[in-house]
Amino acid sequence: MIVPSPFDYQPRTRLVFGNGTLSRVGELASELRGTRALVVSDPGIVGAGYVTRAVSLLVEAGLEARVYGDVRENPSTEDVDRCVEAAREFQTDLIIGLGGGSSMDTAKGCNFILTNGGRMQDYWGTGKASKPMLPLIAIPTTAGTGSECQSYALISDAETHVKMACGDPKAAAKIAILDPELTVSQPARVTVCTGIDALSHAMETAVTSKRSALSSVFSREGFRLCHEGFSRVLRDPADIEARGMMLLGAAYAGTAIENSMLGAAHSCANPLTAYFDVVHGEAVGVMLPQVIRFNSALPEIAAIYAGYFDGDLADRVTELLWEAKMPRKISDYGATEADLPKLAGLAAKQWTAQFNPRPVAEADFVELYRAAL
């Protein structure tokens, strides 16, 4: 019998899910008493026309709106500073993050500095914002990070390139609009990279040392939705029902992260991104089977994995990578045996490593990378 572990859960984000729900952005912004909305997005989403539609809906609802559309992938402190400059000039009283995880992270980072001052580095950690923050609406256009359901912004230090997790309950979005129609136009590569990322969130949060009865509910349902939806979307990118399953599953997995954190697969991924410029979702995916096997040495963890998939979960992840035409070896990125010590050294310093269910030392990371070589 598994006895539920303690938890303290207070939902901070209202979820509005369904096809066409972007149409409610003006109404919802007004409910938050916004009058001057800054829409934070990236050039691709601007080009897709979603930002123009959001702005027109905000204006129809009586708000003034301005766009900061220069978000870059894996945003740095420089990206946040530029966004803050635009927000200050506009005197915004409401922020809208429209796009992938990078847009939502930039919007959160902007909110920290705009309301509490200082630099992004001042908020590395948890609960370091002493003043109230502006209301935030998060509108994901990818089914991946689940950032819309998290109070953390992942921002890289522009000088050291270290990824900083800056979190505070006040940074969480007040409202997340989950509109599956916004995810249909994304390129196939973005779909697979973000989809694998969402699946990894559901699997890692299920077994971390911080998992609870509450986080497990979101992990399991997030996996069920993403697992079924991912294969369907690969077969038919226009399958709007499957797109909805992926989007909602990613949000649930993001909620699980908020309550359970992540593990060694994400610790392994960041060095691959830093040294070989591997997209985050790919980097997590290529390492995930090895981490599943490593953690399965603990019988209680193996039992959780068995409850997720009727078969070998690590092999199933490898099959999904094959279906998605994603690399299954880090040598495909140019990694060699000589690179393993430096990769492991950086992986051991990643903040998520401490939550892995099986303690993982630098030597263990060397073996994990070697297994993926």
C-alpha positions, 0 to 999 in steps of 0.5 A: 500500500502506498501512503499519500505523502504530505503536500500544500497545494494552492492553485495560482493559475486559472486554466481556460482550455478549448478551441478558439479560446484566444478570442477571450483574451480581451475579456479576461484581461479586463477581468484582471483590470488591465488597461495597458497590455504588453504582449511578449512574443517571438518573431515566428509567432508574430509572423503567424498572425497570432499577436496581431489577433491578440492585440486586436482583441485587447483593443476591442475590449478597451485596452491599449496594447503594445508588442515586444516581439523580439524574444529569442530561444533560451532567453538571457538576462539581456533579453529580459532587460530589453523587454523591461525597457519596452514595458517601462516605456509603455507603462504597462499594467498587464503582461501577456506571454504569447508563444513558447516557453521562451516567451513566457519565461521572458514575460515572467523575468520582465515582471520580476525586474519591472515590479521589484527592481534590480537584476535577474540574478537577484531572483535566482532561487525561490521567493526573492520578490518582496513587492507585488507583481503585475498580473500575467496572462500566459498563452502557450503556442507549443505543447511543451514546457508547461511554463504557463502553470509554473511560477519559475522563469528559466533565464540564462546569465548572459555572461556565464551562460548558467541557466537560472531558475527564478521563482516566486508564487507572485510570478505565476500567471493569473490566467493561462489560455490553452487554445489548441488551434494556436499549436497547429501551425508550428513546424514539425520539428518544434512539435516533436521537440516540445512534445518530447519535453512535455512527456519527459516532464510527466515522467520525471515529476512522477519519480522525483524525491519531491513527488507527492500524492498531488503531483502524481495525479498531474504527472500521470494524467499529463503522461496519458494525454501526451503519450496518446496525443504525441503519436497521433500528431506525428501521424496527422499534424492537423488532428486538433483533438490530439493537439488539445490532448498535448496542450492540456497534457503539457499544462498538467505536466507543468503543474506537476513540475511546480509541485515535484520538480525534475530530475537527472534527465534535465540535468544531463540536457543542459550541458548538451545544449551549452556545449553542442547547441542541442535543442532542449527537447532533443537533449532531454529526449536522448538522455531520458531512456538512460535515466529511466534505466538508472532510476529503475534500479530502485524497486519502488521507482521501477514500480511507478514506471511499470504503472505508466506503460505496460512494457519497458518504458525506456524502450518505449521512449526510444521508440517514440524518438524513432517515430519522431525521427530524433537522434538517439545517441549523443554522438550524433551531435558530435560528442565523444568519449573525451567530452564526457567528463566536462559534460558530467561536471556541468550536469552535476551542478544542475539544480534538478539533479538534487531531486532525482530519486536515485542519488546521482554523482558526477561519476554517475553522469559520466556513465549516463552520457557513456550509455547514450554515446 
